[in-house]
């Protein structure tokens, strides 16, 4: 591991707004009890909580927090060296409505109580074209989200992947989820809201390759049963080159 990464990891450990718990400790029941305590113990306010899952460098998390000081934002990712960028920026700016969790997203439900989160942002997640259960809009994750997101809470998907965009639409359709907004080419029209204009490092890479950005928002509903769509979806033809090149 490079000295630069080691330095970032060491600094991350000093940030009071960054939560890092190894996966083996979570699985062994050693996770401190954060559930239901984020507003009181971490943010010291009663404002709504919004997550960015797969936050990468944390750019979206930080910029959302700058735009909306009356909302608490939490970025979640497993890559600490990337997350350091947003964690460092928010720490240096003494931002009070930003936090980060370094963990596997599959374990995120262990950090929050029922109805503790109001919205989730999924910004350019890996489409996981070969692993259905790893897709952040799969029924596996919808089942997970409903454990801690309020009923009718909003999920936002911003993606370059036509595969993931199509898969998500089909998943929502077959499970009777209500789509709020669907945009096939985000920048081909006036933006419906300011937060959609935030461009992360990865988004700018896709745009530089003339790849259109898609956006979808929908309401999460509490359900007992989920159905995975049984359809063939054309795979992204740039996946193997474009993503590995970043």
C-alpha positions as CSV (number, residue, x, y, z in Angstrom):
1,X,0.0,0.0,0.0
2,X,1.3,3.4,-0.9
3,X,2.5,6.0,1.7
4,X,-0.2,8.4,0.4
5,X,-3.0,5.9,1.1
6,X,-1.6,5.1,4.5
7,X,-1.4,8.8,5.3
8,X,-5.0,9.3,4.2
9,X,-6.2,6.3,6.3
10,X,-4.4,7.7,9.3
11,X,-6.0,11.1,8.9
12,X,-9.4,9.6,8.4
13,X,-9.1,8.0,11.8
14,X,-8.8,11.4,13.3
15,X,-12.0,12.8,11.7
16,X,-14.8,12.9,14.3
17,X,-17.5,12.8,11.6
18,X,-16.1,9.6,9.9
19,X,-17.3,6.2,11.2
20,X,-15.1,3.2,10.3
21,X,-16.0,-0.3,11.5
22,X,-14.3,-3.4,10.0
23,X,-16.8,-5.8,8.4
24,X,-15.6,-8.7,10.6
25,X,-16.4,-6.6,13.7
26,X,-19.9,-5.9,12.4
27,X,-20.5,-9.6,11.6
28,X,-19.3,-10.5,15.1
29,X,-21.8,-8.0,16.7
30,X,-19.2,-5.4,17.8
31,X,-20.7,-2.5,15.9
32,X,-21.5,0.4,18.3
33,X,-25.2,1.2,18.5
34,X,-25.8,4.1,16.1
35,X,-29.4,3.1,15.3
36,X,-31.8,5.9,16.1
37,X,-29.0,8.1,17.5
38,X,-27.6,10.0,14.5
39,X,-29.6,13.2,15.0
40,X,-28.9,13.4,18.8
41,X,-25.4,12.1,19.1
42,X,-23.7,12.9,15.7
43,X,-25.5,15.9,14.1
44,X,-26.9,17.5,17.3
45,X,-30.2,18.5,15.5
46,X,-33.5,17.0,14.4
47,X,-33.1,17.5,10.7
48,X,-33.8,14.8,8.1
49,X,-31.1,12.4,7.1
50,X,-30.1,11.7,3.5
51,X,-27.6,9.0,2.4
52,X,-25.3,8.8,-0.6
53,X,-24.5,5.1,-1.1
54,X,-21.3,4.4,-3.1
55,X,-20.2,8.0,-2.5
56,X,-16.7,7.6,-3.9
57,X,-14.8,10.8,-3.2
58,X,-17.8,12.2,-1.4
59,X,-18.3,15.1,-3.8
60,X,-22.1,14.8,-4.0
61,X,-22.4,14.4,-0.3
62,X,-20.5,17.5,0.5
63,X,-22.1,19.7,-2.3
64,X,-25.6,18.6,-1.2
65,X,-24.7,19.5,2.4
66,X,-23.5,22.9,1.2
67,X,-26.7,23.5,-0.7
68,X,-29.0,22.3,2.1
69,X,-27.8,23.3,5.6
70,X,-31.1,22.1,7.1
71,X,-30.5,18.5,6.0
72,X,-28.0,16.0,7.4
73,X,-26.0,14.1,4.7
74,X,-24.1,10.9,5.1
75,X,-21.8,9.4,2.4
76,X,-21.2,5.7,2.5
77,X,-18.5,3.7,0.7
78,X,-15.9,1.0,1.4
79,X,-13.0,2.8,-0.3
80,X,-11.4,4.9,2.4
81,X,-8.7,6.5,0.2
82,X,-11.4,7.9,-2.1
83,X,-13.7,9.0,0.7
84,X,-10.9,10.9,2.3
85,X,-11.4,13.7,-0.3
86,X,-14.9,14.6,0.9
87,X,-14.2,13.8,4.5
88,X,-11.2,16.2,4.5
89,X,-13.1,19.0,2.7
90,X,-16.0,18.9,5.0
91,X,-13.7,18.7,8.1
92,X,-11.7,21.7,6.9
93,X,-14.9,23.7,6.4
94,X,-16.2,22.6,9.8
95,X,-19.4,21.5,8.2
96,X,-21.9,20.3,10.8
97,X,-24.4,18.5,8.6
98,X,-22.0,16.0,6.9
99,X,-20.8,12.5,8.1
100,X,-19.2,9.5,6.4
101,X,-19.5,5.8,7.0
102,X,-16.8,3.4,5.7
103,X,-18.5,0.1,5.3
104,X,-19.9,-2.5,2.9
105,X,-23.2,-1.1,1.6
106,X,-24.8,-4.5,2.2
107,X,-24.4,-3.8,6.0
108,X,-25.8,-0.3,6.0
109,X,-29.1,-1.3,7.6
110,X,-27.2,-2.1,10.8
111,X,-26.4,1.6,11.2
112,X,-29.9,3.0,11.1
113,X,-33.2,2.5,12.9
114,X,-36.6,2.1,11.3
115,X,-37.7,5.3,9.5
116,X,-34.4,7.1,10.4
117,X,-33.5,8.0,6.8
118,X,-35.7,10.1,4.5
119,X,-33.8,9.8,1.1
120,X,-31.0,7.9,-0.7
121,X,-28.8,9.0,-3.5
122,X,-27.2,6.4,-5.8
123,X,-24.6,8.3,-7.8
124,X,-23.0,6.3,-10.6
125,X,-23.0,2.9,-9.0
126,X,-21.4,0.0,-10.7
127,X,-24.2,-1.6,-12.8
128,X,-23.1,-5.1,-11.8
129,X,-24.2,-6.6,-15.1
130,X,-23.3,-10.1,-14.0
131,X,-24.4,-9.9,-10.3
132,X,-28.1,-9.1,-9.9
133,X,-28.0,-9.0,-6.1
134,X,-25.1,-6.5,-6.1
135,X,-27.0,-3.9,-8.1
136,X,-28.0,-1.1,-5.8
137,X,-31.5,-1.0,-7.3
138,X,-32.1,-4.7,-7.2
139,X,-34.9,-6.2,-5.1
140,X,-32.2,-7.4,-2.7
141,X,-31.3,-3.7,-1.9
142,X,-34.9,-2.4,-2.1
143,X,-35.7,-5.0,0.7
144,X,-32.7,-3.6,2.6
145,X,-33.6,0.1,2.2
146,X,-37.2,-0.3,3.4
147,X,-35.8,-1.4,6.8
148,X,-34.6,2.2,7.6
149,X,-36.0,4.6,4.9
150,X,-39.4,6.2,5.7
151,X,-42.4,4.9,3.8
152,X,-42.6,6.9,0.6
153,X,-39.1,8.1,1.1
154,X,-37.3,9.0,-2.2
155,X,-34.5,7.1,-3.9
156,X,-32.5,9.0,-6.5
157,X,-30.5,7.2,-9.2
158,X,-28.0,9.1,-11.4
159,X,-26.2,6.9,-13.8
160,X,-24.3,6.7,-17.1
161,X,-25.3,3.0,-17.5
162,X,-28.2,2.4,-19.9
163,X,-28.2,-1.2,-18.6
164,X,-28.7,-0.2,-15.0
165,X,-31.3,2.5,-16.0
166,X,-33.3,0.0,-17.9
167,X,-33.0,-2.7,-15.3
168,X,-34.2,-0.2,-12.6
169,X,-37.2,0.9,-14.6
170,X,-38.3,-2.7,-15.1
171,X,-37.7,-3.6,-11.5
172,X,-39.9,-0.7,-10.4
173,X,-42.6,-1.5,-12.9
174,X,-43.0,-5.2,-11.9
175,X,-43.0,-4.3,-8.2
176,X,-45.5,-1.4,-8.6
177,X,-43.2,1.3,-7.4
178,X,-44.1,4.9,-8.2
179,X,-41.6,6.7,-10.4
180,X,-41.4,10.4,-9.7
181,X,-39.1,11.6,-12.4
182,X,-37.5,9.8,-15.3
183,X,-35.0,11.6,-17.6
184,X,-33.1,9.7,-20.4
185,X,-30.6,12.5,-21.1
186,X,-30.2,14.8,-18.2
187,X,-28.3,17.6,-19.8
188,X,-30.4,17.7,-23.0
189,X,-33.0,19.9,-21.2
190,X,-33.1,22.4,-18.4
191,X,-32.4,20.7,-15.0
192,X,-35.5,20.2,-12.9
193,X,-33.5,20.9,-9.7
194,X,-30.2,22.4,-8.7
195,X,-28.8,19.3,-7.0
196,X,-28.9,17.4,-10.3
197,X,-26.3,19.8,-11.7
198,X,-23.6,18.5,-9.3
199,X,-21.0,16.8,-11.4
200,X,-18.7,14.3,-9.7
201,X,-15.3,13.3,-11.0
202,X,-16.7,10.2,-12.5
203,X,-19.7,12.0,-14.1
204,X,-17.3,14.4,-15.9
205,X,-15.4,11.4,-17.2
206,X,-18.6,10.0,-18.8
207,X,-19.6,13.3,-20.2
208,X,-16.1,13.8,-21.8
209,X,-16.8,10.5,-23.7
210,X,-20.2,11.9,-24.9
211,X,-22.1,9.3,-22.7
212,X,-25.5,10.6,-21.7
213,X,-26.5,10.8,-18.0
214,X,-29.7,9.3,-16.9
215,X,-31.8,10.1,-13.8
216,X,-34.6,8.4,-12.1
217,X,-36.3,9.0,-8.7
218,X,-38.9,6.9,-7.1
219,X,-40.7,6.4,-3.8
220,X,-39.8,3.5,-1.6
221,X,-42.7,1.5,-0.2
222,X,-42.8,-1.1,2.5
223,X,-43.4,-4.4,0.9
224,X,-43.3,-8.1,2.0
225,X,-42.7,-9.6,-1.4
226,X,-40.5,-8.5,-4.3
227,X,-40.2,-9.8,-7.9
228,X,-37.0,-9.7,-10.0
229,X,-37.7,-8.8,-13.7
230,X,-37.1,-11.7,-16.0
231,X,-35.9,-9.9,-19.1
232,X,-32.9,-9.7,-21.3
233,X,-31.2,-6.2,-21.2
234,X,-28.6,-5.1,-23.7
235,X,-25.3,-4.7,-21.8
236,X,-23.3,-1.5,-21.9
237,X,-20.7,-1.9,-24.6
238,X,-18.1,0.4,-22.9
239,X,-18.1,-1.2,-19.5
240,X,-14.9,-3.1,-19.6
241,X,-12.9,-0.3,-21.0
242,X,-14.4,2.9,-19.6
243,X,-14.7,1.9,-15.9
244,X,-11.4,0.3,-15.6
245,X,-9.7,3.3,-17.2
246,X,-10.8,5.6,-14.4
